[in-house]
């Protein structure tokens, strides 16, 4: 059920907002593509926001 995954994803992000998509996928037991799809859907609904990594001066 999609809403169940969305709720788990939101709870996981609330607990640890710095997780990568790969880490989220592993934690939820879903594919990386499904994780990306769910995150984009939540972003479109206004439930998730993220910044642009390329603008971050602290990247390695």
C-alpha positions in Angstrom: 0.0 0.0 0.0 1.5 3.3 -1.1 0.3 5.4 1.9 1.9 2.9 4.3 5.2 3.4 2.6 4.8 7.1 2.6 4.0 7.1 6.3 7.1 5.0 7.1 9.2 7.2 4.9 8.0 10.4 6.6 8.6 8.9 10.1 12.1 7.7 9.0 13.0 11.2 7.7 11.6 12.8 10.8 13.9 10.7 13.0 17.0 11.1 10.7 16.6 13.9 8.1 20.2 13.4 6.7 19.6 9.9 5.3 20.5 9.4 1.6 17.9 7.8 -0.7 20.0 4.6 -0.7 19.9 4.5 3.1 16.1 5.1 3.0 15.6 2.3 0.5 17.6 -0.1 2.6 15.8 0.8 5.8 12.4 0.4 4.2 13.2 -2.6 2.2 12.2 -1.0 -1.1 14.1 -0.3 -4.3 16.1 2.9 -4.9 13.7 3.8 -7.8 10.6 3.3 -5.6 12.3 5.5 -2.9 12.9 8.3 -5.5 9.4 8.0 -6.8 7.9 8.3 -3.2 10.1 11.2 -2.3 9.2 13.1 -5.4 5.5 12.5 -4.8 5.8 13.7 -1.2 7.7 16.8 -2.4 5.0 17.6 -4.9 2.4 17.4 -2.1 4.5 19.8 0.0 5.2 17.2 2.7 9.0 17.0 2.0 11.5 19.7 1.1 15.1 19.4 0.2 17.9 21.7 -0.9 20.3 21.5 -3.8 23.4 19.5 -3.0 25.5 21.4 -5.5 25.0 24.6 -3.6 26.3 23.1 -0.4 29.8 24.4 0.4 30.5 21.5 2.8 30.5 18.7 0.3 33.6 16.5 -0.1 
